[in-house]
Amino acid sequence: MVVKQTETGIVQDLDTLRRLPMTFQDVILLCDVEDLSYREAAEALAIPIGTVMSRLHRGRAQLRAALTAANAQQGDTSSRNTQALLHERIEAS
């Protein structure tokens, strides 16, 4: 049952990520999921490193707010573990 709740939470979190503008999705996926450096992400997207940093900061803030709002609105606790891990990852960056 715990695994199923975690899988559901991950799917909800991915849906939330997909609602962000594509420019933010790209840098979040490259830097936070694929673990590319800012320089590597900049090269992959053919954009300046400062743009990567800016989009990553704004994208993480939007994602954090969207996840918090979605959980509060749904009263759903199934994705809280995944959300906590994501918040830790974002805050550590």
Stockholm file with secondary structure:
# STOCKHOLM 1.0

chainA/1-93         MVVKQTETGIVQDLDTLRRLPMTFQDVILLCDVEDLSYREAAEALAIPIGTVMSRLHRGRAQLRAALTAANAQQGDTSSRNTQALLHERIEAS
#=GR chainA/1-93 SS CHHHHHHHHHHHHHHHHHTSCHHHHHHHIIIIISCCCHHHHHHHHTSCHHHHHHHHHHHHHHHHHHHHHHHHHHTCCTTHHHHHHHHHHHHHC
#=GC SS_cons        CHHHHHHHHHHHHHHHHHTSCHHHHHHHIIIIISCCCHHHHHHHHTSCHHHHHHHHHHHHHHHHHHHHHHHHHHTCCTTHHHHHHHHHHHHHC
//
